[in-house]
Amino acid sequence: MASGGMDTLPHNGAVITLLAITGLSHRQAYGGIFAITLIKSLAVLFVIAVFYLTGIV
């Protein structure tokens, strides 16, 4: 969870590889990358909240 935000940085190797494979520029793809990272982070936060509220953790 703590390093999840680092996935969206433009110099991340996975982002550069994704852009090279798809042929997109940073400008074209960054909105989608941001959206996926935001959804992923919110999903993890939801799971953590459920665990906390149910006493699992």
C-alpha positions as CSV (number, residue, x, y, z in Angstrom):
1,M,0.0,0.0,0.0
2,A,2.8,2.4,0.9
3,S,4.6,2.1,-2.5
4,G,1.4,1.9,-4.6
5,G,1.7,5.6,-5.6
6,M,5.2,5.0,-6.9
7,D,3.6,2.8,-9.7
8,T,2.4,5.9,-11.5
9,L,5.6,7.8,-11.8
10,P,6.6,8.5,-15.4
11,H,10.1,7.0,-15.0
12,N,8.8,3.7,-13.6
13,G,10.1,0.8,-15.7
14,A,6.7,-0.8,-15.9
15,V,5.1,2.4,-17.2
16,I,7.9,2.9,-19.8
17,T,7.5,-0.8,-20.9
18,L,3.7,-0.4,-21.2
19,L,4.1,2.7,-23.3
20,A,6.7,1.1,-25.5
21,I,4.4,-2.0,-26.1
22,T,1.3,0.0,-26.7
23,G,2.9,2.8,-28.7
24,L,1.3,5.5,-26.7
25,S,2.9,8.6,-25.3
26,H,2.9,9.6,-21.7
27,R,0.2,12.3,-22.5
28,Q,-2.1,9.7,-24.1
29,A,-1.8,7.0,-21.5
30,Y,-1.3,8.8,-18.2
31,G,-5.0,9.4,-17.5
32,G,-5.7,5.7,-17.7
33,I,-2.7,4.8,-15.6
34,F,-3.8,7.3,-13.0
35,A,-7.3,5.9,-13.0
36,I,-6.2,2.3,-12.5
37,T,-3.8,3.3,-9.7
38,L,-6.5,5.3,-8.0
39,I,-9.0,2.3,-8.3
40,K,-6.4,-0.1,-7.0
41,S,-5.5,2.1,-4.0
42,L,-9.1,2.6,-3.1
43,A,-9.8,-1.1,-3.3
44,V,-6.9,-1.9,-1.0
45,L,-8.1,0.8,1.4
46,F,-11.6,-0.7,1.4
47,V,-10.2,-4.2,2.2
48,I,-8.0,-2.8,5.0
49,A,-11.1,-1.0,6.5
50,V,-13.2,-4.1,6.3
51,F,-10.5,-6.1,8.1
52,Y,-10.1,-3.4,10.7
53,L,-13.9,-3.1,11.4
54,T,-14.4,-6.9,11.6
55,G,-11.4,-7.3,13.9
56,I,-9.5,-9.6,11.6
57,V,-6.4,-7.4,12.0
